[in-house]
Amino acid sequence: MSDERAIYQALLHAKDSDEPVLLATIVRGRGSIPRKAGAKMLVYGDGRILGTIGGGELEARVIEAAPALLESGTAKMMHVDLVDPAEGDAGVCGGEVEVFLEPQLPPPSILVIGCGHVGQALADLAHWVGFRVIVSDDRADLCNPDVIPQADRYIVAAPDDVTTHLRIHRRTMIAAVTRNMNVDLALLPRLMETEAAYIGVIGSRRRWAVTAQALRERGLAERELARIHAPIGLELNAETPREIAVSIIAEMMATLNKSSAESMQWLGAAQSA
């Protein structure tokens, strides 16, 4: 199997398994260089590589740059000279290369834990917005394509066991629209162990106050509790499952896009003042 084919297959596998990787491609070279334009290499989050763009200091610089790019999701063109190591160059070949560094990140995903009325409406709206949708419930009669036809994946499992069934990454948004506080008490400590970008819990302010105190008594730190959006969603005076889903998706999108979720009208007035 050629190196290029192996890289493309590994890239597809990484996407299927929601693993972020950096694709490095030599796009331009001049003079004497170790690999020609088109040479590719994958860099994983743990520093592993597949393929080569020339080895040595050139690859070391790409590997060093990978964590920050995988964090930001921003592509970058890296110019590298291969002339004089004494001047800080990456080699002595005598040429120069430009390497395009392209983060390949998992798609934004929504994990809906609880497939009741709100969970069903949330999954439907999340699919319409364009998220990858994963639904989970311990009740198989609710967590299936007949009830929620728009989901991409169905996980029938106890709520506190969901995290063992999938990779939760930094672009995962979690909505715990669960039945009661006892479920949340078992679930939330497990969610705190993940890198999820958003963790929201449904319920009244009173329910959350009681739940939060119980979690403190079980050893959850304040910095962990601060990660939780509870009650879930923006304040829209929502009542129906679909209205509640709109408020949840809006807050998730604000978090993912690093938005203030303020009124555009008031923002416009402030900027023109």
DRENPA-3360 file (N, C-alpha, C; in nm, 2 decimals, always signed):
BEGIN
1 = MSDERAIY = +0.08/-0.12/+0.00/+0.00/+0.00/+0.00/+0.09/+0.13/+0.00 ~ +0.06/+0.22/-0.09/+0.14/+0.34/-0.09/+0.12/+0.42/+0.03 ~ +0.22/+0.51/+0.06/+0.20/+0.60/+0.18/+0.08/+0.69/+0.17 ~ +0.06/+0.74/+0.05/-0.06/+0.83/+0.04/-0.19/+0.76/+0.06 ~ -0.20/+0.64/+0.01/-0.33/+0.57/+0.03/-0.35/+0.54/+0.18 ~ -0.24/+0.50/+0.25/-0.25/+0.47/+0.39/-0.29/+0.59/+0.47 ~ -0.23/+0.71/+0.43/-0.27/+0.83/+0.50/-0.42/+0.86/+0.48 ~ -0.47/+0.85/+0.36/-0.61/+0.88/+0.33/-0.70/+0.78/+0.41;
9 = QALLHAKD = -0.66/+0.66/+0.41/-0.74/+0.56/+0.49/-0.74/+0.59/+0.64 ~ -0.62/+0.63/+0.69/-0.61/+0.66/+0.83/-0.69/+0.79/+0.86 ~ -0.69/+0.88/+0.77/-0.77/+1.01/+0.78/-0.92/+0.98/+0.79 ~ -0.96/+0.89/+0.71/-1.11/+0.85/+0.71/-1.14/+0.78/+0.84 ~ -1.05/+0.69/+0.89/-1.07/+0.62/+1.01/-1.08/+0.72/+1.13 ~ -0.99/+0.82/+1.13/-0.99/+0.92/+1.23/-1.12/+1.00/+1.23 ~ -1.17/+1.03/+1.12/-1.30/+1.10/+1.11/-1.41/+1.02/+1.16 ~ -1.41/+0.89/+1.12/-1.52/+0.80/+1.17/-1.51/+0.78/+1.32;
17 = SDEPVLLA = -1.39/+0.79/+1.38/-1.38/+0.76/+1.52/-1.37/+0.89/+1.60 ~ -1.40/+1.01/+1.54/-1.40/+1.14/+1.60/-1.26/+1.17/+1.67 ~ -1.15/+1.13/+1.60/-1.02/+1.16/+1.65/-0.96/+1.28/+1.57 ~ -0.92/+1.39/+1.64/-0.86/+1.50/+1.57/-0.72/+1.46/+1.52 ~ -0.69/+1.50/+1.40/-0.55/+1.48/+1.34/-0.51/+1.60/+1.26 ~ -0.38/+1.62/+1.24/-0.33/+1.73/+1.16/-0.28/+1.67/+1.03 ~ -0.33/+1.72/+0.92/-0.27/+1.68/+0.79/-0.17/+1.78/+0.74 ~ -0.05/+1.74/+0.73/+0.06/+1.82/+0.68/+0.10/+1.79/+0.54;
25 = TIVRGRGS = +0.09/+1.89/+0.45/+0.12/+1.86/+0.31/+0.22/+1.96/+0.25 ~ +0.33/+1.91/+0.19/+0.42/+2.01/+0.12/+0.35/+2.06/+0.00 ~ +0.33/+2.19/-0.01/+0.26/+2.25/-0.12/+0.36/+2.32/-0.22 ~ +0.47/+2.35/-0.17/+0.57/+2.42/-0.26/+0.71/+2.40/-0.21 ~ +0.80/+2.37/-0.30/+0.94/+2.36/-0.27/+1.03/+2.42/-0.37 ~ +1.15/+2.46/-0.32/+1.25/+2.53/-0.41/+1.39/+2.48/-0.37 ~ +1.47/+2.45/-0.47/+1.60/+2.40/-0.44/+1.60/+2.26/-0.40 ~ +1.70/+2.22/-0.32/+1.72/+2.08/-0.28/+1.63/+2.06/-0.15;
33 = IPRKAGAK = +1.54/+1.97/-0.17/+1.45/+1.94/-0.05/+1.43/+1.79/-0.04 ~ +1.40/+1.74/+0.08/+1.39/+1.59/+0.10/+1.27/+1.53/+0.04 ~ +1.16/+1.60/+0.03/+1.04/+1.55/-0.04/+0.98/+1.65/-0.13 ~ +0.91/+1.61/-0.23/+0.85/+1.70/-0.33/+0.71/+1.74/-0.29 ~ +0.66/+1.84/-0.36/+0.53/+1.89/-0.33/+0.43/+1.78/-0.34 ~ +0.34/+1.77/-0.25/+0.24/+1.67/-0.25/+0.26/+1.56/-0.14 ~ +0.39/+1.56/-0.08/+0.42/+1.47/+0.02/+0.33/+1.50/+0.15 ~ +0.28/+1.40/+0.21/+0.19/+1.42/+0.32/+0.23/+1.34/+0.45;
41 = MLVYGDGR = +0.18/+1.39/+0.56/+0.20/+1.33/+0.69/+0.08/+1.36/+0.78 ~ +0.04/+1.26/+0.86/-0.06/+1.29/+0.96/+0.01/+1.30/+1.10 ~ -0.04/+1.39/+1.18/+0.01/+1.40/+1.32/-0.11/+1.39/+1.41 ~ -0.10/+1.30/+1.50/-0.21/+1.27/+1.60/-0.19/+1.36/+1.72 ~ -0.29/+1.37/+1.80/-0.28/+1.45/+1.92/-0.18/+1.41/+2.02 ~ -0.15/+1.28/+2.02/-0.04/+1.23/+2.11/+0.10/+1.24/+2.06 ~ +0.11/+1.30/+1.94/+0.24/+1.31/+1.88/+0.28/+1.20/+1.78 ~ +0.20/+1.10/+1.77/+0.23/+0.99/+1.67/+0.22/+1.05/+1.53;
49 = ILGTIGGG = +0.29/+0.99/+1.43/+0.28/+1.04/+1.30/+0.26/+0.92/+1.20 ~ +0.21/+0.95/+1.09/+0.19/+0.85/+0.98/+0.24/+0.91/+0.85 ~ +0.33/+0.85/+0.78/+0.39/+0.91/+0.66/+0.51/+1.00/+0.70 ~ +0.56/+1.07/+0.60/+0.67/+1.16/+0.62/+0.68/+1.27/+0.52 ~ +0.72/+1.38/+0.57/+0.75/+1.50/+0.47/+0.90/+1.53/+0.46 ~ +0.98/+1.44/+0.52/+1.12/+1.46/+0.50/+1.20/+1.43/+0.63 ~ +1.14/+1.41/+0.74/+1.21/+1.37/+0.86/+1.28/+1.49/+0.92 ~ +1.36/+1.46/+1.02/+1.45/+1.56/+1.09/+1.38/+1.67/+1.15;
57 = ELEARVIE = +1.44/+1.79/+1.15/+1.39/+1.91/+1.22/+1.27/+1.96/+1.15 ~ +1.25/+1.94/+1.02/+1.13/+1.98/+0.95/+1.01/+1.91/+1.01 ~ +1.01/+1.78/+1.02/+0.90/+1.71/+1.08/+0.88/+1.75/+1.23 ~ +0.99/+1.77/+1.30/+0.98/+1.81/+1.44/+0.91/+1.94/+1.46 ~ +0.93/+2.03/+1.37/+0.86/+2.16/+1.38/+0.71/+2.15/+1.36 ~ +0.68/+2.06/+1.26/+0.54/+2.04/+1.23/+0.47/+1.97/+1.35 ~ +0.54/+1.87/+1.41/+0.48/+1.80/+1.53/+0.47/+1.89/+1.64 ~ +0.56/+1.98/+1.66/+0.55/+2.08/+1.77/+0.44/+2.18/+1.75;
65 = AAPALLES = +0.41/+2.21/+1.63/+0.30/+2.30/+1.60/+0.16/+2.24/+1.61 ~ +0.15/+2.11/+1.60/+0.03/+2.04/+1.59/-0.07/+2.06/+1.71 ~ -0.03/+2.05/+1.84/-0.13/+2.07/+1.95/-0.20/+2.20/+1.94 ~ -0.13/+2.31/+1.92/-0.20/+2.44/+1.92/-0.30/+2.45/+1.80 ~ -0.26/+2.39/+1.69/-0.35/+2.40/+1.57/-0.47/+2.31/+1.59 ~ -0.45/+2.19/+1.65/-0.57/+2.11/+1.68/-0.66/+2.17/+1.79 ~ -0.60/+2.25/+1.87/-0.68/+2.32/+1.97/-0.77/+2.43/+1.91 ~ -0.70/+2.51/+1.82/-0.77/+2.62/+1.76/-0.86/+2.59/+1.64;
73 = GTAKMMHV = -0.82/+2.48/+1.57/-0.89/+2.44/+1.45/-0.85/+2.52/+1.33 ~ -0.75/+2.60/+1.34/-0.71/+2.70/+1.23/-0.60/+2.64/+1.15 ~ -0.61/+2.65/+1.02/-0.51/+2.60/+0.92/-0.40/+2.70/+0.92 ~ -0.28/+2.66/+0.88/-0.16/+2.75/+0.88/-0.07/+2.70/+0.77 ~ +0.00/+2.80/+0.70/+0.11/+2.77/+0.61/+0.24/+2.80/+0.68 ~ +0.32/+2.70/+0.68/+0.45/+2.71/+0.75/+0.56/+2.71/+0.65 ~ +0.64/+2.82/+0.65/+0.76/+2.83/+0.57/+0.88/+2.78/+0.64 ~ +0.96/+2.69/+0.58/+1.08/+2.63/+0.65/+1.20/+2.64/+0.55;
81 = DLVDPAEG = +1.31/+2.70/+0.60/+1.43/+2.70/+0.53/+1.52/+2.58/+0.56 ~ +1.59/+2.53/+0.46/+1.67/+2.41/+0.48/+1.82/+2.45/+0.43 ~ +1.87/+2.55/+0.49/+2.00/+2.61/+0.45/+2.11/+2.60/+0.55 ~ +2.08/+2.66/+0.67/+2.19/+2.68/+0.77/+2.14/+2.66/+0.91 ~ +2.16/+2.54/+0.97/+2.11/+2.51/+1.10/+2.17/+2.61/+1.20 ~ +2.29/+2.67/+1.18/+2.35/+2.76/+1.27/+2.27/+2.89/+1.28 ~ +2.19/+2.92/+1.17/+2.10/+3.03/+1.17/+1.96/+3.00/+1.21 ~ +1.94/+2.88/+1.26/+1.81/+2.84/+1.31/+1.72/+2.77/+1.20;
89 = DAGVCGGE = +1.78/+2.74/+1.08/+1.71/+2.67/+0.98/+1.70/+2.52/+1.02 ~ +1.60/+2.46/+0.94/+1.57/+2.32/+0.98/+1.66/+2.21/+0.91 ~ +1.75/+2.25/+0.83/+1.84/+2.15/+0.76/+1.94/+2.22/+0.68 ~ +2.02/+2.13/+0.60/+2.13/+2.18/+0.52/+2.11/+2.14/+0.38 ~ +1.99/+2.10/+0.34/+1.97/+2.06/+0.20/+1.99/+2.17/+0.10 ~ +1.97/+2.29/+0.14/+1.99/+2.41/+0.06/+1.86/+2.47/+0.00 ~ +1.75/+2.41/+0.02/+1.62/+2.45/-0.03/+1.53/+2.52/+0.07 ~ +1.41/+2.53/+0.03/+1.30/+2.58/+0.12/+1.17/+2.52/+0.08;
97 = VEVFLEPQ = +1.08/+2.50/+0.18/+0.95/+2.44/+0.16/+0.85/+2.52/+0.23 ~ +0.73/+2.50/+0.18/+0.61/+2.55/+0.24/+0.52/+2.44/+0.27 ~ +0.48/+2.42/+0.40/+0.40/+2.31/+0.44/+0.26/+2.36/+0.49 ~ +0.15/+2.31/+0.43/+0.02/+2.35/+0.47/-0.03/+2.25/+0.58 ~ -0.06/+2.31/+0.70/-0.10/+2.24/+0.81/-0.25/+2.26/+0.83 ~ -0.32/+2.15/+0.82/-0.47/+2.15/+0.81/-0.53/+2.06/+0.92 ~ -0.58/+2.12/+1.03/-0.65/+2.04/+1.13/-0.77/+1.97/+1.07 ~ -0.78/+1.84/+1.10/-0.90/+1.77/+1.06/-0.97/+1.73/+1.19;
105 = LPPPSILV = -1.07/+1.81/+1.22/-1.14/+1.80/+1.35/-1.27/+1.72/+1.34 ~ -1.32/+1.66/+1.45/-1.45/+1.59/+1.45/-1.56/+1.69/+1.42 ~ -1.67/+1.65/+1.36/-1.78/+1.75/+1.34/-1.84/+1.78/+1.47 ~ -1.90/+1.90/+1.48/-1.97/+1.94/+1.60/-2.08/+1.84/+1.63 ~ -2.08/+1.78/+1.75/-2.18/+1.68/+1.78/-2.26/+1.72/+1.90 ~ -2.38/+1.67/+1.90/-2.47/+1.69/+2.02/-2.51/+1.55/+2.07 ~ -2.48/+1.53/+2.20/-2.51/+1.41/+2.27/-2.64/+1.44/+2.35 ~ -2.75/+1.38/+2.32/-2.87/+1.40/+2.40/-2.89/+1.28/+2.49;
113 = IGCGHVGQ = -2.89/+1.30/+2.62/-2.91/+1.20/+2.71/-3.05/+1.21/+2.77 ~ -3.13/+1.12/+2.73/-3.27/+1.12/+2.77/-3.36/+1.14/+2.64 ~ -3.44/+1.04/+2.61/-3.51/+1.05/+2.48/-3.66/+1.07/+2.50 ~ -3.70/+1.15/+2.60/-3.83/+1.19/+2.62/-3.88/+1.29/+2.53 ~ -3.98/+1.37/+2.56/-4.04/+1.47/+2.46/-3.93/+1.57/+2.43 ~ -3.86/+1.63/+2.53/-3.76/+1.73/+2.50/-3.64/+1.67/+2.42 ~ -3.60/+1.55/+2.46/-3.49/+1.49/+2.39/-3.52/+1.46/+2.24 ~ -3.64/+1.42/+2.22/-3.68/+1.40/+2.08/-3.68/+1.53/+2.00;
121 = ALADLAHW = -3.74/+1.63/+2.05/-3.75/+1.76/+1.98/-3.60/+1.82/+1.96 ~ -3.52/+1.80/+2.06/-3.38/+1.85/+2.06/-3.30/+1.78/+1.95 ~ -3.32/+1.65/+1.94/-3.25/+1.57/+1.84/-3.29/+1.61/+1.70 ~ -3.42/+1.63/+1.68/-3.47/+1.67/+1.55/-3.42/+1.81/+1.51 ~ -3.42/+1.91/+1.60/-3.37/+2.04/+1.57/-3.22/+2.04/+1.55 ~ -3.15/+1.97/+1.63/-3.00/+1.96/+1.61/-2.96/+1.91/+1.48 ~ -3.03/+1.81/+1.43/-3.01/+1.75/+1.30/-3.04/+1.86/+1.19 ~ -3.15/+1.93/+1.21/-3.18/+2.03/+1.11/-3.08/+2.14/+1.10;
129 = VGFRVIVS = -3.02/+2.18/+1.22/-2.92/+2.28/+1.22/-2.79/+2.23/+1.16 ~ -2.76/+2.10/+1.16/-2.64/+2.05/+1.10/-2.55/+1.98/+1.19 ~ -2.58/+1.96/+1.32/-2.50/+1.88/+1.41/-2.51/+1.73/+1.38 ~ -2.40/+1.66/+1.42/-2.40/+1.52/+1.42/-2.48/+1.49/+1.56 ~ -2.58/+1.40/+1.55/-2.67/+1.38/+1.66/-2.65/+1.24/+1.72 ~ -2.62/+1.23/+1.85/-2.61/+1.10/+1.92/-2.72/+1.11/+2.03 ~ -2.80/+1.00/+2.04/-2.90/+1.00/+2.14/-2.88/+0.88/+2.23 ~ -2.91/+0.89/+2.36/-2.89/+0.78/+2.45/-3.00/+0.78/+2.55;
137 = DDRADLCN = -3.04/+0.66/+2.59/-3.14/+0.64/+2.69/-3.13/+0.49/+2.74 ~ -3.17/+0.46/+2.86/-3.17/+0.32/+2.91/-3.30/+0.25/+2.87 ~ -3.39/+0.33/+2.80/-3.51/+0.27/+2.76/-3.51/+0.25/+2.60 ~ -3.49/+0.12/+2.56/-3.48/+0.09/+2.42/-3.60/+0.13/+2.34 ~ -3.71/+0.13/+2.40/-3.84/+0.16/+2.33/-3.84/+0.31/+2.29 ~ -3.76/+0.40/+2.35/-3.75/+0.54/+2.32/-3.62/+0.57/+2.23 ~ -3.52/+0.50/+2.25/-3.39/+0.52/+2.19/-3.38/+0.44/+2.06 ~ -3.44/+0.48/+1.96/-3.44/+0.40/+1.83/-3.49/+0.48/+1.72;
145 = PDVIPQAD = -3.46/+0.44/+1.59/-3.49/+0.52/+1.47/-3.64/+0.54/+1.45 ~ -3.73/+0.46/+1.51/-3.87/+0.48/+1.49/-3.92/+0.60/+1.57 ~ -3.86/+0.62/+1.69/-3.90/+0.74/+1.77/-3.82/+0.86/+1.73 ~ -3.69/+0.84/+1.71/-3.60/+0.96/+1.67/-3.53/+0.93/+1.54 ~ -3.60/+0.95/+1.43/-3.54/+0.91/+1.30/-3.42/+0.99/+1.25 ~ -3.40/+1.11/+1.31/-3.29/+1.19/+1.26/-3.16/+1.18/+1.33 ~ -3.15/+1.09/+1.42/-3.02/+1.07/+1.49/-2.92/+0.99/+1.41 ~ -2.79/+1.02/+1.43/-2.68/+0.95/+1.36/-2.64/+0.82/+1.43;
153 = RYIVAAPD = -2.67/+0.82/+1.57/-2.62/+0.71/+1.65/-2.72/+0.69/+1.77 ~ -2.74/+0.57/+1.81/-2.83/+0.54/+1.92/-2.75/+0.46/+2.02 ~ -2.75/+0.50/+2.14/-2.68/+0.43/+2.25/-2.78/+0.39/+2.36 ~ -2.81/+0.27/+2.37/-2.90/+0.22/+2.48/-2.81/+0.18/+2.59 ~ -2.81/+0.26/+2.70/-2.73/+0.24/+2.81/-2.77/+0.32/+2.93 ~ -2.73/+0.28/+3.05/-2.76/+0.36/+3.17/-2.69/+0.50/+3.15 ~ -2.76/+0.61/+3.19/-2.70/+0.74/+3.17/-2.55/+0.75/+3.22 ~ -2.52/+0.70/+3.33/-2.39/+0.71/+3.39/-2.29/+0.62/+3.32;
161 = DVTTHLRI = -2.33/+0.54/+3.22/-2.24/+0.45/+3.14/-2.22/+0.50/+3.00 ~ -2.29/+0.61/+2.96/-2.28/+0.66/+2.82/-2.14/+0.69/+2.78 ~ -2.06/+0.75/+2.87/-1.93/+0.79/+2.83/-1.83/+0.68/+2.79 ~ -1.87/+0.56/+2.83/-1.78/+0.44/+2.79/-1.81/+0.39/+2.65 ~ -1.92/+0.45/+2.58/-1.96/+0.40/+2.45/-1.92/+0.49/+2.34 ~ -1.86/+0.61/+2.37/-1.82/+0.70/+2.26/-1.71/+0.79/+2.30 ~ -1.64/+0.85/+2.20/-1.54/+0.95/+2.23/-1.61/+1.08/+2.24 ~ -1.59/+1.15/+2.36/-1.65/+1.28/+2.38/-1.53/+1.38/+2.36;
169 = HRRTMIAA = -1.54/+1.47/+2.26/-1.43/+1.55/+2.23/-1.46/+1.70/+2.26 ~ -1.38/+1.79/+2.22/-1.40/+1.93/+2.25/-1.50/+2.00/+2.17 ~ -1.56/+1.93/+2.07/-1.66/+1.98/+1.99/-1.79/+1.90/+2.02 ~ -1.80/+1.84/+2.13/-1.92/+1.77/+2.17/-2.00/+1.85/+2.27 ~ -2.13/+1.87/+2.24/-2.22/+1.94/+2.32/-2.31/+1.84/+2.39 ~ -2.33/+1.84/+2.52/-2.41/+1.74/+2.59/-2.53/+1.81/+2.65 ~ -2.64/+1.75/+2.62/-2.77/+1.79/+2.68/-2.82/+1.68/+2.77 ~ -2.82/+1.69/+2.90/-2.88/+1.59/+2.99/-3.02/+1.63/+3.02;
177 = VTRNMNVD = -3.11/+1.58/+2.94/-3.25/+1.61/+2.95/-3.32/+1.48/+3.02 ~ -3.28/+1.46/+3.14/-3.30/+1.34/+3.21/-3.44/+1.34/+3.29 ~ -3.47/+1.22/+3.35/-3.60/+1.20/+3.42/-3.60/+1.27/+3.55 ~ -3.49/+1.26/+3.63/-3.49/+1.31/+3.77/-3.35/+1.34/+3.82 ~ -3.35/+1.39/+3.94/-3.22/+1.43/+4.00/-3.13/+1.31/+4.03 ~ -3.18/+1.20/+4.06/-3.10/+1.08/+4.09/-3.02/+1.04/+3.97 ~ -3.08/+1.05/+3.85/-3.00/+1.02/+3.73/-2.89/+1.12/+3.72 ~ -2.92/+1.25/+3.74/-2.81/+1.35/+3.73/-2.70/+1.33/+3.82;
185 = LALLPRLM = -2.73/+1.29/+3.94/-2.62/+1.27/+4.04/-2.53/+1.16/+4.00 ~ -2.58/+1.06/+3.94/-2.49/+0.95/+3.89/-2.42/+0.99/+3.76 ~ -2.48/+1.07/+3.68/-2.43/+1.10/+3.55/-2.32/+1.21/+3.55 ~ -2.35/+1.32/+3.62/-2.27/+1.44/+3.60/-2.12/+1.42/+3.64 ~ -2.09/+1.34/+3.75/-1.94/+1.32/+3.78/-1.87/+1.25/+3.66 ~ -1.94/+1.17/+3.59/-1.88/+1.10/+3.47/-1.86/+1.20/+3.36 ~ -1.95/+1.29/+3.34/-1.94/+1.39/+3.23/-1.83/+1.49/+3.26 ~ -1.80/+1.52/+3.39/-1.69/+1.61/+3.43/-1.55/+1.55/+3.39;
193 = ETEAAYIG = -1.55/+1.42/+3.36/-1.42/+1.36/+3.32/-1.39/+1.38/+3.17 ~ -1.49/+1.44/+3.10/-1.47/+1.45/+2.95/-1.43/+1.59/+2.92 ~ -1.40/+1.61/+2.79/-1.36/+1.74/+2.73/-1.47/+1.81/+2.67 ~ -1.59/+1.77/+2.70/-1.71/+1.83/+2.63/-1.71/+1.98/+2.63 ~ -1.75/+2.04/+2.52/-1.75/+2.19/+2.51/-1.86/+2.25/+2.59 ~ -1.97/+2.17/+2.61/-2.09/+2.22/+2.67/-2.16/+2.11/+2.74 ~ -2.20/+2.13/+2.87/-2.27/+2.03/+2.94/-2.39/+2.10/+3.01 ~ -2.51/+2.07/+2.96/-2.63/+2.13/+3.01/-2.72/+2.03/+3.08;
201 = VIGSRRRW = -2.80/+2.07/+3.18/-2.88/+1.99/+3.26/-3.02/+2.05/+3.27 ~ -3.12/+1.97/+3.23/-3.26/+2.03/+3.24/-3.31/+2.03/+3.38 ~ -3.41/+2.11/+3.40/-3.48/+2.11/+3.53/-3.50/+2.26/+3.58 ~ -3.57/+2.27/+3.69/-3.59/+2.40/+3.75/-3.47/+2.45/+3.82 ~ -3.47/+2.58/+3.86/-3.36/+2.63/+3.94/-3.35/+2.56/+4.08 ~ -3.47/+2.53/+4.13/-3.47/+2.46/+4.26/-3.41/+2.32/+4.25 ~ -3.45/+2.25/+4.14/-3.39/+2.11/+4.12/-3.24/+2.12/+4.11 ~ -3.19/+2.22/+4.03/-3.05/+2.24/+4.02/-2.98/+2.27/+4.15;
209 = AVTAQALR = -3.04/+2.36/+4.23/-2.97/+2.40/+4.35/-2.96/+2.28/+4.44 ~ -3.06/+2.19/+4.45/-3.05/+2.07/+4.53/-2.95/+1.98/+4.48 ~ -2.95/+1.96/+4.34/-2.86/+1.87/+4.28/-2.71/+1.92/+4.30 ~ -2.69/+2.05/+4.28/-2.55/+2.10/+4.30/-2.50/+2.08/+4.44 ~ -2.59/+2.10/+4.54/-2.54/+2.08/+4.68/-2.51/+1.93/+4.70 ~ -2.59/+1.84/+4.65/-2.56/+1.70/+4.66/-2.43/+1.66/+4.59 ~ -2.40/+1.72/+4.48/-2.28/+1.70/+4.41/-2.16/+1.75/+4.49 ~ -2.17/+1.87/+4.55/-2.07/+1.92/+4.64/-2.04/+1.82/+4.75;
217 = ERGLAERE = -2.14/+1.77/+4.81/-2.12/+1.68/+4.92/-2.06/+1.55/+4.88 ~ -2.07/+1.52/+4.75/-2.00/+1.40/+4.69/-1.86/+1.43/+4.64 ~ -1.82/+1.55/+4.66/-1.68/+1.59/+4.63/-1.65/+1.66/+4.50 ~ -1.76/+1.70/+4.43/-1.74/+1.78/+4.31/-1.70/+1.92/+4.34 ~ -1.59/+1.97/+4.28/-1.54/+2.10/+4.31/-1.62/+2.21/+4.24 ~ -1.61/+2.33/+4.29/-1.69/+2.44/+4.23/-1.65/+2.47/+4.09 ~ -1.52/+2.45/+4.05/-1.48/+2.47/+3.91/-1.54/+2.37/+3.82 ~ -1.57/+2.25/+3.87/-1.64/+2.16/+3.79/-1.79/+2.19/+3.77;
225 = LARIHAPI = -1.85/+2.23/+3.88/-1.99/+2.28/+3.88/-2.01/+2.40/+3.78 ~ -1.91/+2.48/+3.78/-1.92/+2.60/+3.69/-1.92/+2.56/+3.54 ~ -1.88/+2.44/+3.51/-1.89/+2.40/+3.37/-2.03/+2.37/+3.32 ~ -2.12/+2.35/+3.42/-2.25/+2.30/+3.39/-2.35/+2.42/+3.36 ~ -2.42/+2.41/+3.25/-2.53/+2.51/+3.22/-2.66/+2.45/+3.28 ~ -2.70/+2.51/+3.39/-2.82/+2.46/+3.45/-2.89/+2.57/+3.53 ~ -3.02/+2.59/+3.50/-3.10/+2.52/+3.41/-3.05/+2.54/+3.26 ~ -3.07/+2.44/+3.18/-3.02/+2.44/+3.05/-3.09/+2.54/+2.96;
233 = GLELNAET = -3.02/+2.60/+2.86/-3.08/+2.68/+2.76/-3.09/+2.83/+2.80 ~ -3.12/+2.91/+2.70/-3.14/+3.06/+2.72/-3.28/+3.08/+2.77 ~ -3.30/+3.19/+2.84/-3.43/+3.23/+2.89/-3.52/+3.29/+2.78 ~ -3.61/+3.20/+2.73/-3.70/+3.24/+2.63/-3.85/+3.22/+2.67 ~ -3.87/+3.20/+2.80/-4.00/+3.16/+2.85/-4.06/+3.05/+2.77 ~ -3.97/+2.95/+2.74/-4.01/+2.84/+2.66/-4.10/+2.74/+2.74 ~ -4.20/+2.68/+2.68/-4.29/+2.59/+2.75/-4.29/+2.45/+2.68 ~ -4.31/+2.45/+2.54/-4.33/+2.33/+2.47/-4.19/+2.26/+2.45;
241 = PREIAVSI = -4.19/+2.13/+2.42/-4.06/+2.07/+2.40/-3.98/+2.13/+2.28 ~ -4.05/+2.17/+2.18/-3.98/+2.23/+2.07/-3.93/+2.37/+2.10 ~ -4.00/+2.45/+2.18/-3.95/+2.58/+2.23/-3.83/+2.56/+2.32 ~ -3.84/+2.46/+2.41/-3.72/+2.43/+2.49/-3.60/+2.39/+2.41 ~ -3.63/+2.31/+2.31/-3.52/+2.27/+2.22/-3.45/+2.39/+2.15 ~ -3.53/+2.49/+2.11/-3.47/+2.61/+2.05/-3.38/+2.68/+2.15 ~ -3.43/+2.69/+2.28/-3.35/+2.76/+2.37/-3.21/+2.69/+2.40 ~ -3.22/+2.56/+2.40/-3.10/+2.48/+2.42/-3.00/+2.49/+2.31;
249 = IAEMMATL = -3.05/+2.47/+2.19/-2.96/+2.48/+2.07/-2.90/+2.62/+2.06 ~ -2.98/+2.72/+2.09/-2.93/+2.86/+2.09/-2.81/+2.88/+2.18 ~ -2.82/+2.83/+2.30/-2.71/+2.84/+2.40/-2.59/+2.76/+2.36 ~ -2.62/+2.64/+2.30/-2.51/+2.56/+2.26/-2.43/+2.63/+2.14 ~ -2.50/+2.68/+2.05/-2.44/+2.75/+1.94/-2.36/+2.88/+1.99 ~ -2.41/+2.95/+2.09/-2.34/+3.06/+2.14/-2.21/+3.01/+2.21 ~ -2.21/+2.90/+2.28/-2.09/+2.84/+2.34/-1.99/+2.80/+2.23 ~ -2.04/+2.73/+2.13/-1.95/+2.68/+2.03/-1.89/+2.79/+1.95;
257 = NKSSAESM = -1.96/+2.90/+1.92/-1.92/+3.01/+1.84/-1.86/+3.12/+1.92 ~ -1.85/+3.10/+2.06/-1.79/+3.20/+2.15/-1.87/+3.33/+2.13 ~ -2.00/+3.32/+2.13/-2.08/+3.44/+2.12/-2.14/+3.48/+2.26 ~ -2.17/+3.61/+2.27/-2.23/+3.66/+2.39/-2.38/+3.62/+2.40 ~ -2.44/+3.59/+2.29/-2.59/+3.56/+2.29/-2.67/+3.68/+2.32 ~ -2.61/+3.80/+2.31/-2.69/+3.92/+2.33/-2.77/+3.96/+2.21 ~ -2.87/+4.04/+2.23/-2.96/+4.09/+2.13/-2.87/+4.16/+2.02 ~ -2.89/+4.13/+1.89/-2.82/+4.20/+1.79/-2.86/+4.35/+1.79;
265 = QWLGAAQS = -2.99/+4.38/+1.83/-3.04/+4.52/+1.83/-2.95/+4.60/+1.93 ~ -2.93/+4.54/+2.05/-2.86/+4.62/+2.15/-2.71/+4.62/+2.12 ~ -2.66/+4.52/+2.06/-2.52/+4.52/+2.02/-2.50/+4.63/+1.92 ~ -2.59/+4.64/+1.82/-2.58/+4.74/+1.72/-2.59/+4.88/+1.77 ~ -2.67/+4.90/+1.87/-2.69/+5.03/+1.93/-2.56/+5.07/+2.01 ~ -2.50/+4.97/+2.07/-2.38/+5.00/+2.15/-2.26/+5.03/+2.06 ~ -2.25/+4.96/+1.94/-2.14/+4.99/+1.85/-2.15/+5.12/+1.78 ~ -2.28/+5.17/+1.76/-2.30/+5.30/+1.69/-2.30/+5.42/+1.79;
273 = A = -2.30/+5.39/+1.92/-2.30/+5.50/+2.02/-2.16/+5.57/+2.02;
% end
